[in-house]
Amino acid sequence: MAFGKRVSTGQQNTDRRRSQRQATDAVGEILTPGKPPQRCHIVNISAIGACLKLPSVFGISNSFGLRAFGRIYNAHVVRKLPATLYVTFR
């Protein structure tokens, strides 16, 4: 049994994201009030979100500032894995 959204047979490998992702090898900082900045690796980024790699996501709140590329994004966690965060920007 397959899980997730149903996709017609001819569209199985199409990307359904709303914004084009850009692969990157940049370093960013997670900014949480009252805590020192935590460095992270930005795997990819788009206008609406990003994928971040960290040694551990333990203790990271669901909302934080992401300092990258000369600006600060208001990030909200969409998915949390042991060493990866998927965030959306608001």
C-alpha positions in Angstrom: 0.0 0.0 0.0 1.4 3.4 -1.0 1.3 6.3 1.3 1.1 10.1 0.5 -0.6 12.0 -2.3 -1.7 10.1 -5.3 0.1 11.0 -8.5 -1.1 10.1 -11.9 1.1 7.5 -13.8 2.6 10.0 -16.2 3.7 12.4 -13.4 5.5 10.2 -10.9 8.9 12.0 -11.1 7.8 15.6 -11.3 8.7 18.0 -8.5 5.6 19.4 -6.8 7.3 22.1 -4.8 5.9 25.6 -5.0 9.3 27.2 -5.2 12.5 26.1 -7.0 15.2 24.8 -4.6 18.8 25.9 -5.0 21.5 23.5 -3.8 24.1 25.3 -1.6 27.2 24.5 0.5 26.7 27.5 2.8 27.0 27.8 6.6 24.2 29.5 8.6 23.4 30.2 12.2 20.3 29.3 14.2 19.4 32.2 16.4 17.3 31.4 19.5 16.8 34.1 22.2 18.9 33.4 25.3 21.1 30.8 23.6 24.4 31.2 21.7 24.1 30.9 17.9 24.3 27.3 16.6 26.1 26.7 13.2 24.3 24.6 10.6 25.0 23.5 7.0 22.4 24.7 4.5 21.8 21.9 2.1 19.3 23.7 -0.1 17.2 26.8 0.1 14.3 28.4 -1.8 12.1 31.5 -1.3 9.8 29.6 1.0 12.1 27.2 3.0 15.3 25.3 3.5 16.9 22.0 4.5 19.5 22.3 7.3 22.0 19.7 8.6 23.2 19.8 12.2 25.1 17.5 14.5 21.9 17.1 16.5 18.5 18.8 16.5 18.0 18.2 20.2 17.0 21.4 22.0 16.2 23.4 18.9 12.8 25.1 19.2 10.1 24.9 16.5 10.6 28.6 15.6 13.9 30.5 15.3 15.9 33.0 13.3 18.2 31.6 10.5 21.1 33.9 9.7 22.3 33.2 6.1 23.3 35.1 3.0 23.4 38.4 4.8 19.9 38.3 6.2 17.8 36.7 8.9 14.9 34.5 8.0 12.0 33.7 10.4 12.1 29.9 10.2 9.5 27.4 11.4 10.2 23.7 11.6 8.1 21.5 9.3 10.0 18.2 9.7 12.6 17.2 12.3 15.0 14.3 11.8 17.9 13.3 14.1 20.4 15.5 12.2 18.2 17.4 9.7 15.7 20.2 9.9 13.2 21.1 7.1 12.0 24.7 7.7 9.6 27.1 6.0 10.0 30.9 6.1 7.3 33.2 7.3 
